[in-house]
Amino acid sequence: MEKSYYNPADLSKFGNISEFEPNLAKKFFDYYGDVFKEGELSEREKALIALAVAHAVQCPYCIDAYTTDSLQKGSTEGEMMEAIHVAAAIRGGATLVHGVQMMNKAKDISM
């Protein structure tokens, strides 16, 4: 069996990060919990945003967690895929817009 750098079982160990620094872990988890509470955005909307961001930052743990969370909060597979496409479009656009920086530099050097 091929080993993977990412072990799905490690997701359930996330809370263990407090072992080496309990004070900062508590602050993080308190903040994290508050962020995902119902507010101007619903918990379902926040889960979809988190799913899209998870793909943009390429975190397999987050992808697993927020796929499950999105489904549990009533999102459809189509909604989840659309959210991922939004993340892909933003990520692609961010790469391309930096092409302007390259073009500016190239023009400066060429002059």
N, C-alpha and C positions, 0 to 999 in steps of 0.2 A: 504494500500500500504506500502510495506516494504521500509524503508529509507536506503540509502546507504551513507557511509562515503564520497564517491566521488560523487559529483553532476555534471553531464555533463555540466550544465549551467555555472559552475565556470570556465570552460576553456575560455570562452569569456571574463572573468574578469581578465585574466592574466596580462594585461596591468595596472591594478589597483594596482599592487605591488609598483608602483611609489608613491602612496599616502603617505606612511609612510617614504620613503627615496628616493626622486626624483633623486638625484645626482647619487647614485649607480645604480638605476634602469635604468637611461639613459645609463650609461656605459655598463651595461649588455645588454640592447636591441641593442645598437650600435654594440657591439661585436657579439651578436647572429645573427644580420642581415648580418654582414660581413662574418661570418662563412658559411652561407648558400648560398652566392653568387657563381655564376659560377666561377670555378678556374681550378685547375688541375683535379678536379672531377666535373662532371656535377651536376646541381641542382637535377636532377632525382636520380643520384647515392647517393648524400648526403641525400636525403629524405629516400632512402632505408636503408642507414646506420642508420639514426635517428630512423627509424621504428624498426630495429633490436635492437638497444641500448634501446629503450623504453621498449621492452619486457624484456631485460636483467635486467633493473632496475625496472621493473614492475610499470610503470607510466601510469595509465589509460588515463590521459589527453593527454599524448604524443602519446599513441597508437592511440587514436581517431584522433589527429591532423595529425600524419604522415601516417596513413592509407589513409586519405583523400588526403594529399599532394602527396603521392606516386602515387595514382590513377590519380590525376590531372596532374601529370608530366609524365604520360604514362607508369607507371609500370603495369605489369600484376599481377593477384592474385597469379599465380605460382611463379613469381619473389619475391613477398612479402613474401610468405610462405617459400621460400628457404632462404631468408635473416633471417627470424626468426629461422630457423633450424641452421643456422650458429651461431647465438647468443646463442642458446641452447647448441650447441656442445662446444662452448668456455666456457660457464658458467659451464657446466658439467665437462669439462676437468680441469677447474680451481679448482673445488671442489676436484676432484680426485687427482690432482697433490699435493695438500696439504696432501694427505695420506702419501706421502713420509716423511713429517715432523713428522707425528704420528709414522710411522715405525721407524724412527731414534730415537725418544724419547723413544719408547717402548724398542728398542734394548739397549739403554743406561741404562735404568732402570733395565732391565733383566740381565745385565752383572755384 
